[in-house]
Amino acid sequence: MDKIIETIKKKRNVTDSTIKIYRVNIKRLFENVFDGNYDINQLDDVKKVSEYLDNLNMHSKKNILAVILVIIKAFDLGQDLYY
């Protein structure tokens, strides 16, 4: 997870409190969906991510989707994952 956080810090101009929120949501996502394996390439498993999101309330769903988008943007994965 540290590599993910460091890359986000380098690519985005955000406060430490925002990084803390990202860290919580990244951990939540990868622990619950990918059994603690922090390989960002797993985000292409739309079915797994979608099934997880289906069980969250709207606020949590928004937070997880936001952190997924932040990761995709920070690692320039948009085309690799979805095209």
Secondary structure as UniProt FT lines:
FT   HELIX           2..11
FT   HELIX           16..33
FT   TURN            35..36
FT   HELIX           40..44
FT   HELIX           46..54
FT   HELIX           58..74
FT   TURN            75..76
FT   HELIX           78..82
//
